[in-house]
Amino acid sequence: MRSLINKSFIPLFLILCLLLATGCSDKNIGDKTTEPLDRLINGLLKKDTALYKSAFPPDYIDRATNAFDAIGNDIDKVLSELFTDALDAHIVNYGEKTRINYTLISKEELSSGDLDKYWDLIVNGYDLPVDKITEAYRATVDVTVKGRDSEVTKRAEYKLLHIDGVWYLHPEVFMNVFSG
């Protein structure tokens, strides 16, 4: 009898643990087009500047690095300081153990006209390589910033660009690190 209870209890216990774990998980809900948003968020939370920068087109990162170098700043040092400030603000606003997650709400296809010139605060005169963009979407997402004490969800829009087989974020959000 005791053996039967043990044999029944273990699978039920494992199923219960699995249900609790999946019910409490904080996962991003998106698709392959939102992968750069994953890299952006994880780069911030892990204070990994290389991961963060991988969310943006490589030619933009090269130009931004050169722009920072030209004024005597190291892009990785500036980003690291920005990450620290943003995460400190999250602790003040939401409590310890900050998490940032998103849910993709909708996407609409963008034309090359939608991607024309924009004002970039870091790289003067940067033009997106529109001829290399094979797909582009404007994604509407709900972004949730959560800590031990509180959380907030805000709606945001991101432009997602497919360049040379990889999805990137439009550079217009390069310095946006969910700062508060």
Secondary structure, 3 states (H helix, E strand, C coil): CHHHHHHHHHHHHHHHHHHHHHHCCCCCECCHHHHHHHHHHHHHHCCCHHHHHCCCCHHHHHHHHHHHHHCCCCHHHHHHHHHHHHHHHHHHHHCCCCEEEEEEEEEEECCHHHHCCCCCCCCCCCCCCHHHEEEEEEEEEEEEEECCCCEEEEEEEEEEEEECCEEEECHHHCCCCCCC
